[in-house]
Amino acid sequence: MLVRNWMTPEVITVSPDTSLLKTGKILKESNVRRVPVVDKSGAVIGIISDRDVRDASPSKATTLDMYEMHYLLAEIKARQIMTSDPITIKSSDTVEKAAMIMLDNKIGGLPVVDDGKLVGIISDQDVFKALVNISGAREGGVQLGISLENKLGAMRPVLDLIRNRGGRIISILSANNDGGERTIFLRIKSMESREEEDALIEEVKKHCDLLYWARNEVHFA
């Protein structure tokens, strides 16, 4: 999965001289949580989140009157509250890399920059959308979580079993474990009847370590 396929290409931006008041208004009206700050050449020089705006805004307990508050909000500029030199990613990078960077740095979004030009932005919400898409979760069906030896050909008997039972696979995801095994997450399409699905689940139990199966709710083996 590439960033270019999941990013938002139409990016709302502000300039370094955009006021705090206007920046907050842009975030609220556009229903976004962050905006890149770009200079006159279009280069990304910073990023501002809704939290940055809240932290820089006067407290509700302030003694300032309405006119003084508006003056202050208009005087504070984006360059004063932005995070300078933000972490960026390329559109040709993978979504998994973007997710890892966001997780490791505890941030919720990344400007997407190609050859010094802002071409999009990808957020944690975009990563969630990608996960839902590749897992086939919206298609329903039955998910099987199984544990297998981490060796060549270990999955083939399970896949053959599912095929022979008339099951159609929607998605396969896997993760390596420290103990030399792999956890496999298989999602199959809904079958003609619950009886067929139940029979398939029982057959899988006999041939491998079935950790759980899920049809609407999770059932542990």
Backbone as CSV, one residue per row, in Angstrom:
resi,resn,N_x,N_y,N_z,CA_x,CA_y,CA_z,C_x,C_y,C_z
1,MET,0.844,-1.184,0.000,0.000,0.000,0.000,0.885,1.241,0.000
2,LEU,0.677,2.095,-0.962,1.487,3.298,-1.065,0.744,4.509,-0.517
3,VAL,1.513,5.429,0.050,0.940,6.639,0.637,0.088,7.387,-0.375
4,ARG,0.525,7.431,-1.637,-0.192,8.203,-2.648,-1.637,7.737,-2.832
5,ASN,-1.910,6.474,-2.521,-3.250,5.929,-2.701,-4.169,6.193,-1.518
6,TRP,-3.620,6.670,-0.395,-4.430,6.858,0.808,-4.351,8.267,1.386
7,MET,-3.439,9.076,0.898,-3.302,10.437,1.416,-4.448,11.321,0.932
8,THR,-4.593,12.479,1.567,-5.511,13.513,1.098,-4.701,14.454,0.217
9,PRO,-4.994,14.513,-1.092,-4.158,15.326,-1.985,-4.451,16.829,-1.922
10,GLU,-5.702,17.191,-1.602,-6.051,18.612,-1.513,-5.778,19.073,-0.090
11,VAL,-4.619,19.686,0.112,-4.190,20.031,1.463,-4.504,21.486,1.788
12,ILE,-5.118,21.684,2.936,-5.365,23.033,3.446,-4.105,23.486,4.156
13,THR,-3.597,24.657,3.805,-2.347,25.152,4.384,-2.533,26.570,4.922
14,VAL,-1.548,27.011,5.687,-1.480,28.404,6.126,-0.073,28.911,5.876
15,SER,0.090,30.221,5.899,1.415,30.818,5.733,1.995,31.122,7.107
16,PRO,3.283,31.421,7.181,3.893,31.727,8.479,3.256,32.937,9.160
17,ASP,2.652,33.834,8.356,2.066,35.052,8.911,0.564,34.949,9.160
18,THR,-0.011,33.780,8.932,-1.429,33.604,9.239,-1.627,33.729,10.744
19,SER,-2.659,34.469,11.157,-2.874,34.694,12.586,-3.395,33.436,13.276
20,LEU,-3.206,33.397,14.578,-3.735,32.297,15.383,-5.248,32.241,15.256
21,LEU,-5.878,33.405,15.241,-7.333,33.467,15.115,-7.801,32.815,13.823
22,LYS,-7.149,33.172,12.707,-7.543,32.619,11.411,-7.190,31.141,11.314
23,THR,-6.048,30.749,11.860,-5.647,29.340,11.828,-6.671,28.479,12.552
24,GLY,-7.095,28.938,13.734,-8.109,28.199,14.488,-9.405,28.090,13.722
25,LYS,-9.786,29.161,13.046,-11.019,29.173,12.259,-10.923,28.200,11.090
26,ILE,-9.765,28.169,10.434,-9.545,27.256,9.306,-9.661,25.806,9.767
27,LEU,-9.038,25.488,10.885,-9.095,24.122,11.408,-10.531,23.718,11.719
28,LYS,-11.272,24.607,12.335,-12.647,24.296,12.729,-13.566,24.168,11.523
29,GLU,-13.502,25.138,10.622,-14.405,25.125,9.470,-14.075,24.005,8.490
30,SER,-12.808,23.636,8.397,-12.400,22.580,7.468,-12.489,21.198,8.104
31,ASN,-12.756,21.151,9.406,-12.875,19.891,10.147,-11.612,19.040,9.993
32,VAL,-10.458,19.688,10.159,-9.176,18.980,10.129,-8.462,19.231,11.443
33,ARG,-7.505,18.361,11.763,-6.804,18.461,13.044,-5.421,19.080,12.932
34,ARG,-4.952,19.283,11.688,-3.617,19.854,11.524,-3.511,20.503,10.145
35,VAL,-2.682,21.531,10.045,-2.438,22.179,8.756,-0.941,22.427,8.593
36,PRO,-0.381,22.099,7.429,1.020,22.432,7.166,1.183,23.943,7.003
37,VAL,2.339,24.439,7.389,2.691,25.839,7.176,3.683,25.884,6.020
38,VAL,3.344,26.614,4.959,4.208,26.661,3.774,4.687,28.086,3.529
39,ASP,5.922,28.209,3.017,6.447,29.536,2.702,6.044,29.941,1.284
40,LYS,6.557,31.059,0.815,6.161,31.592,-0.497,6.548,30.669,-1.645
41,SER,7.571,29.837,-1.429,7.997,28.920,-2.489,7.206,27.617,-2.472
42,GLY,6.355,27.460,-1.460,5.558,26.237,-1.357,6.201,25.155,-0.532
43,ALA,7.364,25.451,0.070,8.050,24.463,0.902,7.385,24.374,2.275
44,VAL,7.317,23.164,2.792,6.740,22.959,4.119,7.777,23.341,5.172
45,ILE,7.450,24.325,6.002,8.386,24.776,7.026,7.871,24.487,8.442
46,GLY,6.633,24.012,8.528,6.085,23.719,9.845,4.735,23.051,9.751
47,ILE,4.183,22.721,10.904,2.840,22.146,10.964,2.198,22.610,12.272
48,ILE,0.894,22.845,12.210,0.136,23.304,13.379,-1.038,22.363,13.597
49,SER,-1.189,21.899,14.821,-2.313,21.034,15.172,-3.360,21.832,15.939
50,ASP,-4.556,21.254,16.058,-5.592,21.925,16.836,-5.153,22.082,18.292
51,ARG,-4.326,21.158,18.770,-3.818,21.268,20.140,-2.879,22.459,20.285
52,ASP,-2.054,22.697,19.263,-1.161,23.858,19.292,-1.963,25.142,19.430
53,VAL,-3.078,25.213,18.702,-3.931,26.401,18.743,-4.558,26.562,20.123
54,ARG,-5.031,25.449,20.690,-5.644,25.512,22.024,-4.619,25.949,23.072
55,ASP,-3.410,25.373,22.977,-2.385,25.695,23.967,-1.948,27.158,23.890
56,ALA,-2.004,27.731,22.681,-1.552,29.114,22.505,-2.664,30.126,22.764
57,SER,-3.894,29.663,22.845,-5.031,30.566,23.046,-5.169,30.946,24.518
58,PRO,-5.667,32.146,24.795,-5.870,32.560,26.190,-6.830,31.629,26.910
59,SER,-6.578,31.392,28.181,-7.453,30.560,28.998,-8.807,31.226,29.171
60,LYS,-9.839,30.416,29.434,-11.171,30.952,29.700,-11.174,31.792,30.973
61,ALA,-10.167,31.576,31.814,-10.085,32.320,33.067,-9.321,33.642,32.900
62,THR,-8.976,33.995,31.675,-8.212,35.212,31.436,-8.983,36.460,31.858
63,THR,-8.241,37.505,32.223,-8.858,38.777,32.606,-8.992,39.710,31.412
64,LEU,-8.543,39.246,30.241,-8.647,40.067,29.039,-10.105,40.229,28.633
65,ASP,-10.454,41.411,28.140,-11.813,41.571,27.621,-11.846,41.071,26.178
66,MET,-13.007,41.076,25.560,-13.186,40.492,24.242,-12.285,41.147,23.201
67,TYR,-12.153,42.476,23.253,-11.360,43.193,22.251,-9.871,42.899,22.415
68,GLU,-9.424,42.826,23.674,-8.026,42.506,23.925,-7.708,41.076,23.479
69,MET,-8.649,40.170,23.697,-8.434,38.780,23.309,-8.331,38.647,21.800
70,HIS,-9.235,39.318,21.082,-9.195,39.252,19.614,-7.906,39.875,19.084
71,TYR,-7.466,40.943,19.731,-6.216,41.579,19.311,-5.044,40.619,19.490
72,LEU,-5.020,39.952,20.658,-3.943,39.002,20.935,-3.953,37.853,19.943
73,LEU,-5.136,37.308,19.662,-5.249,36.185,18.727,-4.846,36.587,17.311
74,ALA,-5.067,37.839,16.989,-4.705,38.323,15.653,-3.210,38.619,15.550
75,GLU,-2.589,38.934,16.685,-1.170,39.268,16.684,-0.264,38.039,16.685
76,ILE,-0.726,36.958,17.315,0.080,35.722,17.336,0.040,35.088,15.944
77,LYS,1.188,34.786,15.386,1.281,34.254,14.023,1.621,32.762,14.030
78,ALA,1.325,32.145,12.898,1.545,30.700,12.756,2.991,30.318,13.034
79,ARG,3.913,31.152,12.606,5.337,30.830,12.791,5.722,30.747,14.266
80,GLN,4.923,31.374,15.135,5.240,31.391,16.556,4.752,30.144,17.291
81,ILE,3.790,29.462,16.729,3.228,28.300,17.424,3.429,26.980,16.665
82,MET,3.935,27.051,15.448,4.079,25.831,14.640,5.227,24.969,15.145
83,THR,5.178,23.695,14.790,6.319,22.800,14.971,7.174,22.929,13.715
84,SER,8.378,23.456,13.868,9.242,23.701,12.711,9.847,22.412,12.175
85,ASP,10.173,22.429,10.883,10.814,21.285,10.222,10.113,19.965,10.573
86,PRO,8.827,19.861,10.260,8.090,18.645,10.635,8.588,17.413,9.881
87,ILE,8.339,16.268,10.462,8.661,15.006,9.794,7.729,14.869,8.595
88,THR,8.283,14.496,7.460,7.481,14.325,6.250,7.696,12.923,5.680
89,ILE,6.925,12.606,4.669,7.044,11.318,3.996,6.802,11.520,2.507
90,LYS,7.258,10.583,1.694,7.069,10.682,0.246,5.824,9.910,-0.173
91,SER,5.241,10.305,-1.286,4.036,9.617,-1.774,4.343,8.192,-2.208
92,SER,5.614,7.917,-2.526,6.005,6.570,-2.959,6.365,5.661,-1.788
93,ASP,6.354,6.203,-0.559,6.584,5.371,0.618,5.329,4.558,0.923
94,THR,5.489,3.546,1.759,4.348,2.699,2.082,3.541,3.276,3.248
95,VAL,2.273,2.899,3.296,1.408,3.310,4.403,1.939,2.741,5.710
96,GLU,2.505,1.516,5.641,3.058,0.897,6.836,4.197,1.738,7.412
97,LYS,5.030,2.302,6.531,6.119,3.168,6.985,5.555,4.426,7.636
98,ALA,4.521,4.989,7.018,3.886,6.183,7.583,3.326,5.879,8.970
99,ALA,2.670,4.723,9.105,2.096,4.332,10.395,3.187,4.175,11.444
100,MET,4.294,3.561,11.061,5.407,3.336,11.984,6.006,4.665,12.446
101,ILE,6.169,5.607,11.519,6.717,6.921,11.865,5.782,7.658,12.823
102,MET,4.479,7.629,12.519,3.518,8.307,13.391,3.487,7.679,14.776
103,LEU,3.539,6.349,14.824,3.518,5.637,16.103,4.767,5.943,16.923
104,ASP,5.926,5.855,16.286,7.188,6.058,16.991,7.352,7.496,17.492
105,ASN,6.780,8.449,16.754,6.943,9.860,17.111,5.716,10.450,17.796
106,LYS,4.707,9.587,18.026,3.483,10.013,18.726,2.848,11.229,18.065
107,ILE,2.697,11.144,16.742,2.036,12.213,15.988,0.900,11.609,15.169
108,GLY,-0.050,12.451,14.796,-1.241,11.939,14.125,-1.308,12.181,12.634
109,GLY,-0.268,12.797,12.051,-0.305,13.043,10.628,1.041,13.461,10.079
110,LEU,1.221,13.270,8.770,2.480,13.599,8.104,2.220,14.334,6.800
111,PRO,2.864,15.478,6.570,2.809,16.081,5.237,3.514,15.148,4.251
112,VAL,2.962,15.052,3.048,3.561,14.224,2.002,4.281,15.161,1.040
113,VAL,5.581,14.981,0.922,6.405,15.900,0.140,7.209,15.131,-0.902
114,ASP,7.086,15.563,-2.155,7.877,14.998,-3.258,8.696,16.109,-3.889
115,ASP,10.001,15.916,-3.967,10.894,16.902,-4.581,10.681,18.297,-4.007
116,GLY,10.506,18.368,-2.700,10.362,19.656,-2.031,8.987,20.284,-2.134
117,LYS,8.048,19.598,-2.791,6.714,20.157,-2.999,5.678,19.371,-2.197
118,LEU,4.792,20.092,-1.527,3.716,19.462,-0.768,2.688,18.885,-1.738
119,VAL,2.463,17.572,-1.655,1.519,16.927,-2.584,0.337,16.281,-1.855
120,GLY,0.381,16.283,-0.514,-0.719,15.673,0.215,-0.431,15.637,1.701
121,ILE,-1.332,15.017,2.428,-1.137,14.792,3.856,-1.785,13.464,4.205
122,ILE,-1.140,12.688,5.066,-1.702,11.407,5.483,-1.814,11.410,7.001
123,SER,-2.962,10.946,7.497,-3.231,10.972,8.935,-3.452,9.565,9.459
124,ASP,-3.552,9.464,10.790,-3.843,8.166,11.383,-5.199,7.637,10.912
125,GLN,-6.137,8.548,10.611,-7.439,8.116,10.099,-7.306,7.442,8.738
126,ASP,-6.392,7.943,7.910,-6.145,7.323,6.601,-5.554,5.927,6.771
127,VAL,-4.694,5.774,7.775,-4.109,4.457,8.055,-5.203,3.487,8.489
128,PHE,-6.145,3.961,9.332,-7.255,3.110,9.760,-8.086,2.669,8.555
129,LYS,-8.331,3.603,7.633,-9.099,3.275,6.427,-8.388,2.194,5.615
130,ALA,-7.071,2.317,5.502,-6.297,1.334,4.751,-6.384,-0.039,5.410
131,LEU,-6.299,-0.078,6.741,-6.380,-1.340,7.462,-7.733,-2.006,7.257
132,VAL,-8.793,-1.214,7.360,-10.143,-1.758,7.153,-10.272,-2.310,5.739
133,ASN,-9.674,-1.594,4.776,-9.773,-2.015,3.382,-9.026,-3.315,3.127
134,ILE,-7.768,-3.409,3.563,-6.985,-4.609,3.241,-7.447,-5.830,4.034
135,SER,-8.058,-5.586,5.186,-8.531,-6.717,5.981,-9.868,-7.245,5.481
136,GLY,-10.562,-6.446,4.646,-11.868,-6.864,4.142,-12.945,-6.857,5.218
137,ALA,-12.719,-6.094,6.299,-13.644,-6.109,7.437,-15.074,-5.740,7.044
138,ARG,-15.229,-4.800,6.097,-16.577,-4.372,5.710,-17.336,-5.453,4.936
139,GLU,-16.620,-6.457,4.464,-17.294,-7.539,3.744,-17.856,-8.598,4.682
140,GLY,-17.575,-8.450,5.973,-18.115,-9.412,6.933,-17.431,-10.755,6.836
141,GLY,-18.246,-11.811,6.703,-17.682,-13.148,6.628,-17.187,-13.629,7.985
142,VAL,-16.196,-14.510,7.943,-15.643,-15.101,9.162,-14.142,-14.903,9.178
143,GLN,-13.626,-14.438,10.306,-12.179,-14.313,10.459,-11.667,-15.436,11.341
144,LEU,-10.559,-16.033,10.923,-9.917,-17.096,11.690,-8.523,-16.638,12.094
145,GLY,-8.203,-16.746,13.376,-6.858,-16.452,13.852,-6.173,-17.762,14.184
146,ILE,-5.107,-18.098,13.479,-4.447,-19.384,13.692,-2.952,-19.198,13.913
147,SER,-2.343,-20.146,14.593,-0.905,-20.125,14.837,-0.259,-21.271,14.081
148,LEU,0.799,-20.955,13.320,1.491,-21.958,12.518,2.995,-21.850,12.721
149,GLU,3.692,-22.928,12.434,5.152,-22.879,12.447,5.622,-21.913,11.375
150,ASN,6.658,-21.185,11.686,7.196,-20.227,10.732,8.174,-20.937,9.793
151,LYS,7.599,-21.714,8.887,8.434,-22.447,7.938,7.749,-22.485,6.574
152,LEU,8.527,-22.735,5.562,8.036,-22.753,4.198,6.925,-23.797,4.024
153,GLY,5.810,-23.374,3.430,4.726,-24.288,3.113,3.774,-24.589,4.248
154,ALA,3.962,-23.944,5.411,3.121,-24.256,6.574,1.653,-23.896,6.341
155,MET,1.407,-22.895,5.500,0.033,-22.446,5.286,-0.727,-23.284,4.273
156,ARG,-0.001,-23.996,3.430,-0.655,-24.681,2.313,-1.750,-25.656,2.752
157,PRO,-1.535,-26.504,3.771,-2.599,-27.428,4.175,-3.873,-26.712,4.623
158,VAL,-3.703,-25.588,5.305,-4.867,-24.828,5.768,-5.625,-24.230,4.588
159,LEU,-4.884,-23.664,3.651,-5.518,-23.069,2.471,-6.216,-24.140,1.639
160,ASP,-5.582,-25.308,1.511,-6.206,-26.414,0.779,-7.491,-26.851,1.471
161,LEU,-7.442,-26.912,2.786,-8.620,-27.325,3.560,-9.784,-26.356,3.320
162,ILE,-9.486,-25.072,3.387,-10.537,-24.054,3.187,-11.103,-24.151,1.787
163,ARG,-10.227,-24.308,0.797,-10.688,-24.420,-0.587,-11.549,-25.658,-0.783
164,ASN,-11.118,-26.769,-0.239,-11.871,-28.019,-0.390,-13.240,-27.974,0.289
165,ARG,-13.343,-27.141,1.295,-14.614,-26.972,2.000,-15.499,-25.900,1.358
166,GLY,-15.031,-25.333,0.255,-15.824,-24.322,-0.453,-15.667,-22.920,0.073
167,GLY,-14.642,-22.686,0.891,-14.421,-21.349,1.428,-13.672,-20.463,0.438
168,ARG,-14.031,-19.173,0.426,-13.369,-18.198,-0.450,-12.693,-17.148,0.414
169,ILE,-11.385,-17.020,0.239,-10.612,-16.124,1.102,-10.698,-14.676,0.619
170,ILE,-11.000,-13.777,1.570,-11.040,-12.342,1.292,-9.663,-11.724,1.522
171,SER,-9.034,-12.076,2.654,-7.736,-11.480,2.979,-6.915,-12.415,3.852
172,ILE,-5.599,-12.246,3.779,-4.663,-12.983,4.630,-3.647,-11.983,5.175
173,LEU,-3.566,-11.887,6.486,-2.566,-11.060,7.146,-1.776,-11.948,8.095
174,SER,-0.521,-11.615,8.350,0.269,-12.452,9.246,1.250,-11.622,10.047
175,ALA,1.667,-12.192,11.186,2.664,-11.544,12.038,3.567,-12.619,12.632
176,ASN,4.871,-12.371,12.639,5.816,-13.315,13.235,5.855,-13.144,14.750
177,ASN,5.930,-14.260,15.460,6.032,-14.241,16.910,7.447,-14.570,17.348
178,ASP,7.772,-14.224,18.577,9.125,-14.477,19.094,9.428,-15.965,19.224
179,GLY,8.394,-16.778,19.376,8.604,-18.204,19.599,8.804,-19.017,18.347
180,GLY,9.081,-18.367,17.223,9.316,-19.094,15.983,8.043,-19.513,15.283
181,GLU,6.921,-18.893,15.634,5.642,-19.194,14.985,5.099,-17.941,14.323
182,ARG,4.084,-18.151,13.495,3.407,-17.035,12.837,1.938,-17.072,13.209
183,THR,1.383,-15.895,13.473,-0.054,-15.788,13.668,-0.653,-15.335,12.343
184,ILE,-1.587,-16.119,11.839,-2.223,-15.844,10.549,-3.662,-15.412,10.795
185,PHE,-4.061,-14.349,10.115,-5.434,-13.852,10.219,-6.094,-14.013,8.851
186,LEU,-6.987,-14.977,8.751,-7.671,-15.280,7.496,-9.110,-14.789,7.570
187,ARG,-9.585,-14.113,6.550,-11.003,-13.736,6.478,-11.602,-14.417,5.255
188,ILE,-12.668,-15.159,5.468,-13.339,-15.840,4.356,-14.737,-15.271,4.167
189,LYS,-15.215,-15.358,2.934,-16.554,-14.869,2.619,-17.605,-15.716,3.332
190,SER,-18.742,-15.091,3.591,-19.851,-15.833,4.181,-20.220,-16.980,3.245
191,MET,-20.456,-18.148,3.818,-20.794,-19.329,3.026,-22.312,-19.468,2.902
192,GLU,-22.755,-20.497,2.223,-24.186,-20.669,1.959,-24.998,-20.760,3.247
193,SER,-24.415,-21.345,4.273,-25.143,-21.500,5.530,-24.190,-21.429,6.709
194,ARG,-24.752,-21.168,7.885,-23.959,-21.163,9.103,-23.405,-22.555,9.385
195,GLU,-24.158,-23.566,8.991,-23.715,-24.942,9.218,-22.414,-25.223,8.480
196,GLU,-22.312,-24.727,7.230,-21.092,-24.923,6.447,-19.913,-24.205,7.105
197,GLU,-20.174,-22.989,7.587,-19.115,-22.226,8.249,-18.666,-22.931,9.527
198,ASP,-19.631,-23.400,10.305,-19.295,-24.098,11.552,-18.486,-25.363,11.276
199,ALA,-18.851,-26.085,10.213,-18.126,-27.311,9.860,-16.695,-26.988,9.448
200,LEU,-16.518,-25.888,8.716,-15.177,-25.467,8.297,-14.340,-25.096,9.516
201,ILE,-14.932,-24.349,10.434,-14.221,-23.951,11.651,-13.761,-25.178,12.435
202,GLU,-14.638,-26.159,12.580,-14.295,-27.380,13.317,-13.187,-28.156,12.620
203,GLU,-13.208,-28.145,11.292,-12.170,-28.844,10.527,-10.814,-28.156,10.714
204,VAL,-10.827,-26.811,10.710,-9.587,-26.062,10.923,-9.023,-26.370,12.307
205,LYS,-9.898,-26.480,13.301,-9.458,-26.797,14.670,-8.676,-28.105,14.726
206,LYS,-9.087,-29.063,13.902,-8.454,-30.374,13.921,-7.060,-30.363,13.284
207,HIS,-6.834,-29.412,12.389,-5.596,-29.437,11.599,-4.555,-28.387,12.014
208,CYS,-4.936,-27.428,12.846,-3.958,-26.430,13.274,-4.414,-25.794,14.580
209,ASP,-3.586,-24.948,15.114,-3.887,-24.281,16.377,-4.769,-23.067,16.095
210,LEU,-6.085,-23.246,16.243,-7.032,-22.154,16.027,-7.117,-21.329,17.305
211,LEU,-6.699,-20.070,17.213,-6.684,-19.194,18.389,-8.066,-18.623,18.675
212,TYR,-8.748,-18.232,17.618,-10.098,-17.690,17.754,-10.764,-17.662,16.383
213,TRP,-12.059,-17.479,16.381,-12.770,-17.195,15.137,-13.806,-16.122,15.438
214,ALA,-14.124,-15.332,14.445,-15.027,-14.207,14.670,-16.053,-14.093,13.558
215,ARG,-17.291,-14.069,13.967,-18.424,-13.773,13.085,-19.287,-12.810,13.870
216,ASN,-19.123,-11.516,13.617,-19.752,-10.456,14.398,-19.109,-10.338,15.783
217,GLU,-19.048,-11.442,16.527,-18.402,-11.444,17.827,-17.213,-12.414,17.800
218,VAL,-16.256,-12.190,18.714,-15.069,-13.052,18.788,-15.375,-14.268,19.649
219,HIS,-15.005,-15.458,19.147,-15.176,-16.707,19.896,-13.800,-17.365,20.019
220,PHE,-13.363,-17.619,21.234,-12.052,-18.220,21.438,-12.157,-19.740,21.370
221,ALA,-11.170,-20.347,20.742,-11.198,-21.794,20.560,-10.938,-22.504,21.875
